[in-house]
């Protein structure tokens, strides 16, 4: 990572000790590379879609008046607009934008009369240089225009509450956008703000980013431009300020939600919460788990958005898990374990690369991208004024932090996209001793007592969660400065959780072979007792199979094999006696050597008893049995087998898995659709290898959706994912379906996971089109095929509760459907609860059709 000796270093220590400043040539090159603003896209000479329920004249604009001209390019058009990047969810875009704009804190009352403008970054003049593409509508509309209502009718209605608070505005509330021009022209945003804030007393409450002004009150009853004058401090020159109405900001415009999120961020800061990444946490209410070296900071994940009929604030309880151990302590622990031998550096890199760390001196988080073994705290770097300074001295002077180990290596974090836009080019060097680990290690996750203790705080039940949300609402509505701020905008938040009607679907009938049937109780969705006597829908042949285990696991393995043979008949399976292979030791290499011989004997399935789930044995076995010599394989850990309690239950579940891997079907449900294929697609992003992802397609091959074809591939970018992975896999699935069934499907339903809100435009424009081309190439024309594409989102912040009063809240049962009030107006979407939980609050899944 270090720069050659003849070049000045480009890295920087944290706390903005930059590398060198840009030269005038570089600055000129950056300016030259800027793209000019682009005109809004039009269709047939008309600006597309104004959004739901909005007249062509605009809401709140009386028809008698002439509409103010909206600039299609030039100074005010793109200023302040920020387009979301693919991969960030809508709430991500709002929050990243809000965090940058919430830096514009407008303090009430300043002795100078200017109003104080605090903050480094403002989303205003120049903030969108180089990224001026702007959608005509901020929220992508996936709802069909012909759809009148998306509310379903099946199932029984029930009362339901959710973790949303309504935003209450005065009648006829509107957000107006004004453009501010100054003569003579002034480029410095801070100066522009200060000049306008001279007139703070005479203007209504407003928000100003340097070019665009937002207010909820008309500045002039006849909408004529307002002209003001201010005196510039440094040269006493008179500056003329012209404020012109651009128009009313529509609910579909980015600025509309941006405005509400800025107001919310301002309120969160007034609650004295600490911003870490995108969410606010309360370090004053931290919980210390000393014996586990952990600290929990309670906090909130918030976002404001236009929902079906009103603007709602979503608030989810979050916990930041901070470890009290430093990165240096982790490195020292690995050193002790490896003895500093040849495996030391690879072991450190395996443990740390991709991990997120927090620096307590400024509460910032960083991702470890590299370890600079050749750099140390005693090394020098070039400071802001081109002076040489050591990392040790820098941290002592700036943060009063002394570093005890001058020989430790430095960790490297590449700047985030936002920091790169701010001009940070080189890597960020951090001191391991001053960085704390975040999240949990694998050992900590495996510690049952730790997870149980932590779960008391992180997995809150519905009643406790609703109580915490009520406290948040109380803080929001009782702090005088927050109330005053909201009143100035003619806004307030409802104190109560939003309530509505949901539907609960009837339990499904689960089918086995012959007369085997099962259903379940709505409140726990458990039907495991049916397996005491169950005929599987179809069974695979398991007469010839093998078991591989190490000598220390001989007794538990033989006991488990006997249990398997006992439970098999109750599942309708016949299981022969396996061929036994005992190893002399439990090294991964020994397992692989033995497997080579076993697989050559061609058994139907191999069971491998591995010592633990640390990963080395499992990865080696699966590589051999899935890639090198494909054969059905079943891994079991000896730690599970050595617990006699519940061994028959484990044996039942393992037998069901083995039957499935042998091509059997343990159960089925009644599927009314005929000639239908269901496709699922998901991606996994490797945190250690940035840019490398795995995509997998599964597709049903029969009418009961019990037999599937699966394909998995590595890829590095969305285009490769589409062309080299998804489309060939779908084409393969269609060929296989036709081979088995003698015809192609008449209906295809595709469930797509791993899509953030910011990626929906890409999916609509590129992915769906590519998949449809794939269908056409297979011989399915558009009029022959019914194609449904559904985006599935599991990581969402929406939560639902049964009941309507504190003390009565509970978890909704599995099969609960919510398709109104908290859904989004521009989408054909619904929420489904498809699981039952014993602890905490149940997580719904969002489906966007």
N, C-alpha and C positions, 0 to 999 in steps of 0.2 A: 504493500500500500504506500510505502514511502516514496516521495518524489525524488528524481535524480538530483544529485548534489548541485548541479548548475541551475536548477529551476527553483523558484521560491515555492514553498509548500502550498497546496491548495486546500488542505484540510483546515479544520478549526476545532478548538475546544468548545465545550458547551458554554452557554452564557454569552453567545455571539462574539467570542474572540475570533474574528474572521481570519481567513487567509488574507492574501493581498487584495487591495482595491482594484476595480476594473480600470484598465488603461483607457485613454480617450478613443483609441482605435476600436477596442472591443465594444465600448459603449455605442460608438457610431454604427458598428456592424449589427448590434442588437436592434437599434432603431430602424436600420435599413431592412431588417428581416421581418418587421411587423406587417401584418396584412391589414389593409383598410377594412372598415366596417362593411357588412353586406346588407342588402335590402331584404326586408321581410318577404318570405315566400308568398306568392299570390296564385290563385287559381282563376284563370279566365279574367284577369284584371281585378279580382276581388280578393280581399284578405280572407283566408279560410277561417271557418268556425269561430264564432264569438263565444261559444260556451253555453251551458245549459240555462235556459230561461232568460236570456239577455236579448233585448231588442236591438235592432241595428243602430239605434241612436245611442244606446248605452244607458245603464241603470241610473236613475236620478238626474238625468239631463233632460230638461223640459224640451218638448219637440219644437217649441216656438223659436228656440235659440239656435244659432248656427253652430255646428260642431267645430271646436277648435281644431286647427290643422295639426296632425300628428306627423312629426318629421320621419321620413322613411330612411334617412341616413344622416350623416353629419354629427354635430357635437352631442346632442342629447340622446340620440337614438339608442346606442348600445351601452352608454355609460351606466354603470351600476348593475348591468345584467350579468348573471353568472350562469353558464350552462353546466348541468351536472355531467360528470364523467361516467362512462360505462363502468359498472362494478359498484357504484355507490347507490345505496337505496335512496328513496325519496327523502326519508327522514335524515339520511346521511347528508344529502345535498343541502336540505334545509338547515341542518345543524352546523355543517362546515361553513355555510354561508352566514348563518346567524352568528357563529363564533367570531367570524371576521368582522361582521357588521356590528356585533354587540360591543366591539371595541370602541364604537362611536358612542361614548356615554355622554348624554346631554345632562349636565348637572343643573339643578334649578338654582337660579340666583347666583350671580357672581359679582363681586365688588367692582370689577372693571366694566361690567355691563356687556362684556363680549359673550358671556356663556363660556364655560370651559369645555374644551374638546379633548377628551383623553383617549389615547389609543394609538398604536403604531399603524395598524393596517386599516384602511377604509376601502370598502368596495365602491369605488367611485372612479374618478378620472384615471384612466390608465390601468385600472385593475383588471380589465379584460383584454389587455393587449395580447395579440397572438392567439386568442381563442374567442373569436367574435361570431362563431356560428350560433345562431339563436333560433330555437323552434318558435313557430307561430303560436303554439299553445304549450304551456309548461307541462301539463299532465297529459300523457298519451291516452287517447280514448280507445278502449277495447270493447266498449259496450255497443252492440248493434243499434243502429238508428231506429230500426223497426220495433225494438223491445220497449214495451210500455212499462212493465213491472217485472222485477226479477224475483219477487216473493213467491215461494212455493206454497203448496197447500197440504202436502202429505205429512202425516204425523200429528201428534197432540201438542197444543199450544201450552206454554209455561211462562211464568214471570221470570225475568232475567235481569241482572245488572252487569255493568262492565266498568273497567278502569278508565273511564272517560269522564271529563267534566265539560259541560256546555259553556261556550263563551257567549255571554249575554251582552248584546249591543243595544243602544237606544234605537227606537224606530227610525227608519230612513237613514240608518248609518251608512256612510260611504267613505271610501278611501280615494283621495284625489292626488293626482301626480302633477307637479309643476316643474317647469324647466327654468333654471336660474342662469342668466348670462351676465357677465361683468364687463364693463368698459372703463379703462383699458383692460385687455384680456389678461387674466392671471392664471398661471398654471399650477401654482402650489396649492394643494387641497387644503392644508391647514390654514393658510392665509384666507382662502375663499370662505371657509367655515367661520373664521373669526370675524370677517367683514359682515357676514349675514347675521351673526349672533349679536352684533351691535343693536339690531332691531328686534331682539327677542321679546322685549316688553310689549311692543306694538303688534306683533304677529301672534296668531293662535299657536297652540302646541304643535310642533312640527319635527320632522326627522330629515336631516340633510346630509348627503354623502359627498358633497363637493360640486355636484351638477344637478342632481335630481332631488326635489323636495317633496315629501309626503306629508299630508295633513288630512284631518277629518272634517275641517271647517272650510267653507269657501272663503277665499281671501277677498273676493270682490263680488258683490251680488250680480253684477252684469258680466262677470268673467273677463273683463278687460284687463290687459297686463298692468302690473303694479311696478312703479319705478321708485327706487329708494337710493339714497346716497350714503356712503360711508367714507371715513378718512383712513387711509393706509398708515399704519404706525411709523414705519421706518423712513418714509419720505414725505409724509403728510399730503400725499396726492389724493384728490377726490375720485372715488370710484362709483360709477353709476351701476346699480344692480337692477336688472329687469327680470321680473318673475311672471312667466306666462303659463296659463293652464294647458296641460297636454291632454288631460281627460281623466275620466274615472278609471281606476284600476279594477279590472274585472277579476272575478274569483278564479278564472282559469290562468291568469297571468302569474308569472313567477313572483313578481313584487308583492302580490297580495299576501301569499303565505309567508314570504320573507319578512314582511312588516310584522305580522303576528309573532313570528318566531323571535324577532329582535325584542319585541315588547316582553315576551316570556323570558328570554335570556336576561334582560335587564332586571326582571323581578327575581330570578334565581340568584343573581349576584347580590341583590339587596337582602336575600336570606342568608348571606355570608357562607355560601357553599363554594367548594373548590372545584374548578373545572379540570378534569383529567381526560385527555383526548376529547370525546364529544359529549361526555355526560358530567353532571354535577354530583359531587360527593360531600359528605359532612364529616371532616376529620375530627371535629369536636365531639362527635358521638361515636368515635371509633371503639371497636371491641377488640381487646388483646387476648389471644390464646397463647399465653407465654410458653406452656409446655410443648407446643407444636411450632414455635417460632413464627407465628402468623398474626396478622392484624387485619381486621375487617372494617372497611369504611362503608357505612350505609349511604345510599344515594338514589338518584332518580334518573330514569331515561324518559325524556319528554319530547313531544312533538305536537304541533298544531296543524290541523288540516281540515279542508272542507269535506264533510261527510254527506250522507244522503240529503239531509234537509238543514243542517246547521254546522257551524264550525265547532270542532271538538278538540279539547286538549287531552291527549293520551298520556298517562303517567304510569310507568311501570317501576316497581321497586327493584333496585339493583344493589349488588354488593361488590366492592372492589377488594379482591384478596391480595394483600401485600405481605410479602415474606420479610421477616426481620433479618434473614441471612443475606449477605452481600455476594456479588459475583466472585469476588476474591476468595471468600470462604468456600464456594463451590469448587473453584480451581484447586484450592489447597486440599480439599477432601479427595478429589480425583487423584492428586499427586500422592497422597498417602496410600490410596487403594492400588495404584499402579506402580508405586515405588519410583516414579519419575522415569520409568523405562520407555522403550520405543512406543508403547501404546498410550503414553501420557497425552501428547498433543491431539491425536485422533479422538481420544476419549473426551477431552475437553470440548473439541469442536462438535462432537456428536451431541453432547449434553447442552451446549449453549447456543449453537447456531439456530436462528429462527425464534429464539426466546425473546420475550418482551421484558425490558427492565425499566425501573423508575428511578430517577435521580431525585432524592428527597429535598435537595437544596433548591430546586425550582419546580418540583412536582410535574416534571415532563416525562413522557414515556418514549422509549426507543426500541427498535428491533435490532438484535445483534446480527449483522450480516457477515462479519469477518472478525478474526482475532489477529491483531498486528503483533506477532511475537517479537519483531525487531524494534518495536517502539516501547518507551518506558516513560513514567512520570517525570524523570529527570531530563528528558529531551526538551529541546527548545522548539518553539514555533513562532511564526511572525504575527505579532499582535496587530491591533487596529491601526496604530500609527507607524507601522513598519518596524517597531522595536522588537528585539528578540526577548522572549520570556519563557521560562520553563513552565510545564503544566503544574508543577508543585506550587510555584510562586503565584501563578494565576489563580488557583483555587484558594490559596491562603488569602490573597488580597481581595478577591471578589466575593467569596462565600465564607471566609473564615474557617476553611476546612483544611486540616493538616493531614498529609498522606504519610502513613507509617512505612509502607514498602515501596522504595523508589525503583525496585527491579521488576515489579509486576508488568505483564504485557498490557497493551491498551486494547480496548474493544472498539470495533468500528461499526458505525451505523450510517447507512446511506441516507441522505436527506429525503423527506417525504415530498410528494409532488407539490404540495402547497409551499414547502420551504424552498424548493427549486424555483418556483415562480417568484419567490421573494428574493432570489439572487444567490442562494446558497448552492455552490456548485460542487465543492469537494466533499469528501467523507467527513463525518463528525467523529472525533476521537473522544472516548469516555474512559474514566478511571474505574476499573472493576471494584475497587475498595469503596467507591462512592455510589455504586449502583446496587439497588436492591432488586432481587428477583420478584416477579409477579406470577400469579397463577399457582397451580399445584404441580409438584413433580409426580412421576408415576408411583414412586414409593409412598408419597403422601396420599395419593388417590386410593392406594391399596390398603391404607390404614383405616380399618373399619371404625375404630373409636373416634379418630379425628373427623372422618366424614360425618359421623353421627352428631358430634358436638357442633360441627359447622352447620349441619343441616337445620339445627334449631333456629339459626339466624337467616340462612340463605333460602331455605325451603319453607316459606310461610304458608300456613293454611289460609283458606278463603276469608275467615273471620279476622285473623290477625292482619292479613294483607289489606283488607278493607279498612281496618282501624288505622294502619300506617298511612293509607291514602287520605283518610279523613284528617289526620294530623297535618299532612302536607297541605290539604285544602285550607285548613285552619290557619296555618302559617301564611299562606298566600293572601288570605282575606283579612288578617288581623294586623299585619305589619303596616303602620301608618304610611310609610314612604311608598310601599307597593300600591296601597289603596289610592293614594294621591296621584301616582303615576297613571294608574288605570283610569281613574276618574277624568284626568286631563284628556285621555283618548276616548272618553265616553264608553268605556268597556268595564266589564267585571266578569269573574269566573263564578259559575254556580258552585255551591258548597257541597252538593250531593252528587253521588255517582249517577251516571245516566241509566235509565231503566226502560225496558222495552219487552216485547213478546218474542220468544224463540219457539222453535219446534223440536220435538223429540221423536225420532223415527222408531218404528217397531223393531224388536230384536230379530236378527236373521236366523233362519233355520240352517244348521250345519249338517251336512250329509256325509255319511260313510257308505260302505257297501251294504246291500241288502236292507235290513230294517234299522241299521244304526243311524240314529238321529240325535242331535243335541241342540239345546238353546241355552240361554244364560240369563241371569238376573240383571236388570238394568243398572242396579247400583254398583255392581262390582265387575261385570262382564267376564267372570271366570267360569270356564267350562272344562277345567282340567279333570274333574272327577269322572267325566265321560270315558276317559281312557282306561278305566278299570276293566271295562268290557267294551271293546270298540273294533269294528271291522273296517280296516282302512279302505278307502275308495278304490285303490288298486295297490298291489304290493310288488316289490322287486325281488329277484332271486338272491338269497343270501346264504347259500349252502357252502360255497367255497370262499372263505375269507381268511385274513391273516391279522395277527396282533404282534406289534413290535414294542418292546419295553426294556428298560435297563434293569439290571439284577436287583437293585435296591427296591424296585417297585413290583417284585414278583408276586407277593402275597395279595396286595390290594388289586392288582390287575386280574388275577385268577378269580377273586371274589366278584369283581365287577362283571367279568365275562359270564359267570353263573347267573348273576342278576339279569343280564341282558337276555339270556336264554329263557329265563322265567317269565319276563314281561312280554316277549315277542308274541306268544300265542294270543294273549289278550288284545293285541293290535291286529290280529289276523295274519301275522308274519310267521314264516317257518325259518328258523335260524340254525344252521349246522354248527358243529364244533370247529373253532378256528384253528389254523396252523400257528403255533406259538414260536416266536423268535426272541430269545433273551440276549441282551447286549452285555458286554463286560464292563462298560462304563457309560456315562451319560453325556459324552461330548457330542456336539452336533455332527462332526465328521463321521463318528461311528454310526449314528443313525442313517446317514446318507449312504454309507458303504453297504449297510444291511438292506436298505430299501432297494438299492440297485438289484440285489439278488432276489428279493421278495417279488418285485414287480415283474421280473422275467418269468415267474411261475404263473402269471396271469390270474390272480385272484379277482373276485368281483369287486371287493373293497378292502382297503388296508386300514386298520385302526392303529394309531401311534400314541403311546402314552409318553408325554413329555414332562420334564421335571416341574416347570412353572410357565407362567405366561409372560416372561420377560421379553420374548420376541425373537431371540436368536434361533432357538430350536424350531419354533413355529414357521418362521420365514424360510429356513433351510428346507424343511419338510414340504411346505407348500410349493416352493420353487421346483423341487424335484417332481412332485405329484401333479402339478398343474401345467408346468411348462416343458420340463425336460422329458419326462415319461408320463404322459397324462393317464391318470387312473383315479377313480373315486377314493377319497381319503377322509378319515375322521380323526381329529386330534382331541385328546382328553388330557387334562393336567393331573399329575399324581396328587397335587394338593387337594383337588376335589374328591378324588377316589379315597383318600385317607380319612375322610369324614364319614363314619358309618351312618350317621343320622341323615335320613333322606336319600339314601343310596338308590332305593327302588324308584324314587321320583326322577332322579338323575338318569337312571337306566332307561326309563320310559321315554324321556326327552331325547336321549342319544339314539334310541332305536328308531324314533320318528324321523330324526335327521338322516340316519343311515338309509332308511327306506326311501326318503326323498332323493338322496344322492344316487340311489340305484334305479331311479326312474319311476318309483312308486308315487302314489298320490294319497297322502294321509287323510284328507277330507276335501270337500268341495261345498260351494253354495249354489243355489239356484240362480242361473243367469238367463234373464228373459231375452236378451239380445242374441240374434243369430248372425252368423258370418261376420263376427266382430273380432278385431285384433286390438289388444291393449299394449301400448309401447310405453316404457319408462326410460327416462334418461337423467343421469346425474353426473356432476363433476366433483372431483376431489382435488384441492390445491395443496401441494406440499409446502409447508411453511419453511422447511430447511432449504429446499431448492426452489428459490423464487422463480416464477415463470414456468415451472414444470407442472402440468396438471394431468389427471387421469380422467377420461370420460368413459362411461359404460352405458350400453343399451341393453334392455331386456324386452323381449316381445313374446306375447302369448301365441301358442301354436294350436290350441284346441278350443272347443266351444265352452268348456267349463273353466277356462283360465287356470289350469293346473299344471300345464307343461310349457316351459319357456326356453327360448334360445337367448344366449347372452354373449355379448362382445365387449371387450375392454381394450382401450388404446391410450398411449401417452400422446400429449400434444403440448405445444408451447404458445399458441395464439388462437383467437376465435375462428379465423379463416381456416386454419389447419384443423381445428376441432370439427368444423362443419364439413369440409371437403374430404379429409382423410379418415374421419372417425365416424361421425353420426350418419351421413348419407350412405356410405358403403355398408354400414351395419344394418340400416333399415332395408336397403336393397337385398342384402343377404337374408334378412328375416322374411321378406315377402316371397323370395324364391323357395325358402324352406316351408313356409305356410302352404304355398301352392303344391309343393311336392307331397306334403302330408295329407292335405284336404282335397286336392284335385281342383281347387279354384282359389282365386284371390279374395281377400276380404271385401265386403261391401261397406263396412264401416270401420274407421280406425280412430281410436281415442288415445291421444299421447299426453302423458303426464311428464312435465319438464321441471326438474328441481335445479337449484343452483343459479337462479336468475335474480339479480337485484333489480330494484325499481328503475335504476338508471340504465339497465340493459334492455328494457322492454322495447324501446324503439328499434334497437339492433335486431332483436328477435323477430319483430313484426316485419321489418324491411328485408332482412337477409335469410334468417333461419327458416321461417315458415315457407318462404318462396322456394328455398333450396329443397326442403322436404317434399313440397308439392311437385317440383320437377322430378324428384326421385320416384314419386308415385307414377307420374306420367311415363317415365322411362320404363317402369315395370309393366306398363300396359293399362294403368288405371286412369281413366279420363275424369275430369272434374265432375261431369254429370253422373258418372257411375259410382263415385265414392263420397261417403259422408265423412268428413274429417273434422275432429274436434281437438283443439290444442289447449291444454290447461297448464298454467304455471302454478306450481305448488310451493308455498313458502312455510317452512316450519319454524324458522327463527323470527318470530314476530313478538311484539310487545303487548298485543291485545290479550286480555284475560276476561273470563266470564264467571259469574257467581249466580247460584240459584238464590231465591229469596230477595226481599226488597228492604230489609231493615237490618241495622247492626245487631250482631248476636245471632242472626238467623242465616247468615250467608253459608253456602256450601258449594261443593264442586258439582257442576252439571254432569249428568250421566253421559256415557258414550252414546253416540247417535244424535247428539244435540246439533241442530243446524241454525245458524244465524245468517239471515240474508237481507237485513234491513237496518236502518238507523246508523250503525257503525261501519257499514260497508261504504264503498266509494262511488260517487255518482257517475264517474267516467268509466267505470268498469262493470263487467258482468261477473260479479264475484260473490263468494259466500265463505263462511267459516264452518268447519265441521270438527266436532270433538270425537276422536276415533280411539280414545284410550280411557282407562280408568286408573286413578292413582290412589295409593293409600296415604301418601305423605305429600304435603305441599299443595300447590294449586295446579289444576290440570292445564296443559298447553293445547290451545286449539290450533288447527292448521288452516291456512288461507288458500283458497282455490280461485284463480283468476282465469276465467274461460275466454 
